[in-house]
Amino acid sequence: MKIKELRLLNITIKQNDQTIYQGTTEDVPNNLKEQEYKKIYFQGVDVIIEI
């Protein structure tokens, strides 16, 4: 599943344990929208996505 397919969520995208985006899925930068994720999980009310 691609990141752009997630809807209406507050997300944090991490790469190598560094946060590279934090916000809503609708506002994800274009260069990240087509990324496939390795791991996805909840932390509190946010969804954490590791690429």
SULUR-V326354 format. One record per residue. N is the residue number from 1. OMEGA is omega in degrees with one decimal (NA if undefined). NEAR is the number of other C-alpha atoms within 12 Angstrom. Layout:
BEGIN
n = <N & N>
omega = <OMEGA & OMEGA>
near = <NEAR & NEAR>
END
This chain:
BEGIN
n = <1 & 2 & 3 & 4 & 5 & 6 & 7 & 8 & 9 & 10 & 11 & 12 & 13 & 14 & 15 & 16 & 17 & 18 & 19 & 20 & 21 & 22 & 23 & 24 & 25 & 26 & 27 & 28 & 29 & 30 & 31 & 32 & 33 & 34 & 35 & 36 & 37 & 38 & 39 & 40 & 41 & 42 & 43 & 44 & 45 & 46 & 47 & 48 & 49 & 50 & 51>
omega = <179.7 & -178.0 & -177.8 & -179.4 & 176.0 & -176.4 & 171.1 & 179.6 & 167.3 & -174.3 & 169.4 & 178.0 & -178.8 & 174.1 & -177.0 & 178.6 & 175.9 & 177.9 & 178.8 & 174.4 & 174.4 & -178.5 & -179.3 & -178.7 & -179.3 & -177.0 & 179.8 & 177.4 & -177.0 & -177.8 & 179.0 & -174.3 & -177.0 & -179.3 & 171.2 & -177.6 & 178.8 & -174.3 & 177.5 & -179.2 & 178.1 & 172.2 & -171.8 & 179.2 & 179.8 & 174.3 & 178.9 & -178.8 & 177.1 & 179.6 & NA>
near = <15 & 21 & 34 & 24 & 17 & 24 & 17 & 16 & 23 & 23 & 31 & 33 & 35 & 23 & 19 & 12 & 13 & 14 & 16 & 20 & 27 & 22 & 21 & 22 & 27 & 19 & 21 & 27 & 18 & 13 & 14 & 26 & 23 & 16 & 23 & 20 & 23 & 17 & 20 & 21 & 17 & 16 & 12 & 10 & 11 & 19 & 26 & 32 & 36 & 26 & 25>
END
